[in-house]
């Protein structure tokens, strides 16, 4: 056999050698691919196809490689610590109110507007009951029975309410917190067919519910 090789034979030998080298490198790459999931050569470089794509093997996890994945590897963002729950706010004071009707004959002598000792005691008892309330306003309304003129009864009811306000002031209730008014004989409690007859001890006693002072407190409940 002639030792002279044609150019075609030399070219064929080179191609075979290159093919063997690629296969050898590929076989080596199969081993290292277990760590990368991509086909790599002997130097650890990822083998690319003729279209610039990476060869993915069936081994190993899909570790991020910048030459194979244009998208950056997902970065796990630490979860933000939730803010502490807001401190419970103090409960708003509850609105409160109280209303009491006091017998005018207990507070005052008949046809008078000066407080009796028994009347002061009655008002003290009322103040004791409202200790749990911070008063915003106290309303004192005086009433009278039907004996006497309208003008007189109106004035008498106003003076009696004013006497209640003055006494509350001596107990520490600010004057601007107390509202007074008189309604004379306009709002009787007794019915029209009751207490008939001329002025007498019996009829005066019958009309006693009409002689009264109504006291109403509007305020807020004091927190305990």
C-alpha positions as CSV (number, residue, x, y, z in Angstrom):
1,X,0.0,0.0,0.0
2,X,1.3,3.4,-0.8
3,X,2.4,5.6,2.1
4,X,1.3,8.7,0.3
5,X,-2.1,10.1,1.5
6,X,-4.3,12.3,-0.6
7,X,-5.7,15.5,0.7
8,X,-9.1,13.9,1.0
9,X,-7.7,11.1,3.2
10,X,-5.9,13.6,5.4
11,X,-9.1,15.6,5.8
12,X,-11.1,12.5,6.7
13,X,-8.6,11.5,9.4
14,X,-8.7,15.0,11.0
15,X,-12.5,14.9,11.1
16,X,-12.5,11.5,12.8
17,X,-9.9,12.7,15.3
18,X,-12.1,15.8,16.1
19,X,-15.1,13.6,16.4
20,X,-13.4,11.3,18.9
21,X,-12.2,14.3,20.9
22,X,-15.7,15.8,21.1
23,X,-17.2,12.4,22.1
24,X,-14.5,12.0,24.7
25,X,-15.2,15.5,26.0
26,X,-18.9,14.8,26.0
27,X,-18.4,11.7,28.0
28,X,-16.4,13.6,30.5
29,X,-19.0,16.3,30.5
30,X,-21.7,13.7,31.4
31,X,-19.9,13.2,34.7
32,X,-19.7,16.9,35.6
33,X,-23.2,17.5,34.3
34,X,-24.6,15.8,37.4
35,X,-23.7,18.9,39.3
36,X,-25.0,21.4,36.9
37,X,-27.8,19.7,34.9
38,X,-26.1,21.2,31.8
39,X,-23.6,19.5,29.5
40,X,-20.1,20.8,30.1
41,X,-16.7,20.1,28.6
42,X,-13.5,19.0,30.4
43,X,-12.9,22.6,31.6
44,X,-16.4,22.9,33.1
45,X,-17.7,25.2,30.4
46,X,-21.2,24.6,29.2
47,X,-21.4,23.1,25.8
48,X,-23.5,25.2,23.5
49,X,-25.4,24.1,20.4
50,X,-24.9,25.6,16.9
51,X,-27.8,28.0,17.9
52,X,-26.2,29.1,21.1
53,X,-28.4,27.0,23.3
54,X,-27.3,24.9,26.3
55,X,-27.6,21.2,26.4
56,X,-29.7,20.1,29.4
57,X,-29.0,16.6,30.8
58,X,-31.3,14.4,32.7
59,X,-29.0,14.5,35.8
60,X,-28.7,16.9,38.6
61,X,-30.6,20.0,39.7
62,X,-31.2,22.9,37.3
63,X,-28.5,25.1,38.8
64,X,-28.7,28.6,37.5
65,X,-26.1,29.4,34.8
66,X,-25.9,32.9,33.3
67,X,-25.0,31.7,29.8
68,X,-28.0,29.4,29.8
69,X,-30.7,31.4,31.5
70,X,-31.0,35.2,30.7
71,X,-33.2,35.6,33.7
72,X,-31.4,36.0,37.0
73,X,-31.8,33.3,39.6
74,X,-34.8,34.0,41.9
75,X,-33.7,35.6,45.1
76,X,-35.6,34.6,48.1
77,X,-36.7,37.8,49.8
78,X,-36.8,37.6,53.6
79,X,-40.3,38.0,54.8
80,X,-40.9,41.3,56.5
81,X,-41.5,41.1,60.2
82,X,-45.1,42.2,60.7
83,X,-45.5,45.3,62.9
84,X,-46.6,44.7,66.4
85,X,-50.4,44.9,67.0
86,X,-51.5,48.4,68.1
87,X,-51.9,48.8,71.8
88,X,-55.6,48.7,72.9
89,X,-56.9,52.2,73.3
90,X,-58.5,53.2,76.5
91,X,-62.2,52.7,76.3
92,X,-64.1,55.8,75.6
93,X,-66.2,57.0,78.5
94,X,-69.8,55.9,78.1
95,X,-72.5,58.6,78.0
96,X,-74.6,58.6,81.1
97,X,-77.5,60.4,82.5
98,X,-79.8,60.5,85.5
99,X,-83.0,62.2,86.2
100,X,-84.8,62.6,89.5
101,X,-88.0,64.4,90.5
102,X,-87.9,65.9,94.0
103,X,-91.0,66.9,96.0
104,X,-91.0,70.7,96.2
105,X,-92.8,70.4,99.6
106,X,-89.7,68.5,100.8
107,X,-87.3,71.1,99.4
108,X,-89.3,74.2,100.3
109,X,-92.1,75.3,102.6
110,X,-95.4,75.8,101.0
111,X,-95.4,78.9,98.7
112,X,-91.7,79.5,99.5
113,X,-88.4,79.3,97.5
114,X,-85.9,79.0,100.4
115,X,-84.4,75.5,100.8
116,X,-85.4,73.6,103.9
117,X,-82.9,71.4,105.8
118,X,-84.8,68.4,104.5
119,X,-84.4,69.8,101.0
120,X,-80.7,70.1,101.4
121,X,-80.6,66.5,102.6
122,X,-82.5,65.4,99.5
123,X,-80.1,67.2,97.2
124,X,-77.1,65.7,99.1
125,X,-78.6,62.2,98.4
126,X,-78.9,63.1,94.7
127,X,-75.3,64.3,94.5
128,X,-74.2,61.0,96.1
129,X,-76.0,59.0,93.4
130,X,-74.2,61.0,90.6
131,X,-70.7,60.5,91.9
132,X,-69.9,58.1,89.0
133,X,-70.9,60.7,86.4
134,X,-68.8,63.6,85.2
135,X,-71.6,66.2,84.6
136,X,-71.6,68.2,81.4
137,X,-74.8,69.9,82.3
138,X,-77.4,69.8,85.1
139,X,-80.9,71.0,84.3
140,X,-83.1,72.0,87.2
141,X,-86.8,72.7,86.2
142,X,-89.2,74.2,88.8
143,X,-93.0,73.6,88.7
144,X,-95.9,75.0,90.6
145,X,-99.6,74.0,91.3
146,X,-102.6,75.9,89.9
147,X,-103.2,78.2,92.9
148,X,-102.1,81.7,92.2
149,X,-101.8,83.7,89.0
150,X,-99.8,82.4,86.0
151,X,-97.2,85.1,86.5
152,X,-96.8,84.4,90.2
153,X,-96.4,80.6,89.7
154,X,-93.9,81.2,86.9
155,X,-91.8,83.4,89.1
156,X,-92.1,80.9,92.1
157,X,-91.0,78.0,89.9
158,X,-88.0,80.0,88.6
159,X,-86.9,81.0,92.1
160,X,-87.1,77.5,93.4
161,X,-84.9,76.2,90.5
162,X,-82.4,79.0,91.2
163,X,-82.2,78.0,94.9
164,X,-81.3,74.5,93.8
165,X,-78.6,75.8,91.5
166,X,-77.2,77.9,94.4
167,X,-77.0,75.0,96.7
168,X,-75.3,72.8,94.1
169,X,-72.7,75.5,93.7
170,X,-71.8,75.1,97.4
171,X,-71.1,71.5,96.7
172,X,-68.6,72.2,94.0
173,X,-70.8,72.2,90.9
174,X,-69.7,75.0,88.6
175,X,-72.4,77.5,87.9
176,X,-71.9,77.3,84.2
177,X,-72.8,73.6,84.3
178,X,-76.2,74.2,85.8
179,X,-79.2,75.4,83.7
180,X,-82.4,76.4,85.4
181,X,-85.8,77.2,84.2
182,X,-89.3,77.5,85.6
183,X,-92.5,76.3,83.9
184,X,-95.0,77.6,86.4
185,X,-98.3,75.6,86.4
186,X,-98.1,74.7,82.7
187,X,-97.1,71.0,83.2
188,X,-99.1,69.6,86.0
189,X,-98.8,65.9,86.9
190,X,-102.3,65.6,88.3
191,X,-105.2,65.1,85.9
192,X,-107.8,67.7,85.1
193,X,-110.6,66.0,87.0
194,X,-108.5,65.5,90.1
195,X,-108.1,67.8,93.1
196,X,-111.4,69.7,92.4
197,X,-112.6,72.5,94.6
198,X,-111.5,75.7,96.1
199,X,-108.2,76.2,98.0
200,X,-108.2,74.0,101.1
201,X,-105.8,71.8,103.0
202,X,-107.3,68.7,101.2
203,X,-107.0,70.2,97.7
204,X,-103.4,71.6,98.5
205,X,-102.4,68.1,99.5
206,X,-103.9,66.6,96.4
207,X,-102.0,69.0,94.2
208,X,-98.7,68.2,95.9
209,X,-97.3,66.2,92.9
210,X,-97.6,69.4,90.8
211,X,-95.2,71.2,93.1
212,X,-91.9,69.7,92.2
213,X,-88.4,70.3,90.9
214,X,-87.0,68.0,88.2
215,X,-83.3,67.6,88.1
216,X,-81.6,66.0,85.1
217,X,-77.9,65.3,84.7
218,X,-76.2,64.7,81.4
219,X,-72.6,63.6,81.4
220,X,-70.1,60.7,80.9
221,X,-69.5,57.7,83.0
222,X,-66.3,57.9,85.0
223,X,-64.0,55.0,84.3
224,X,-63.3,52.9,87.3
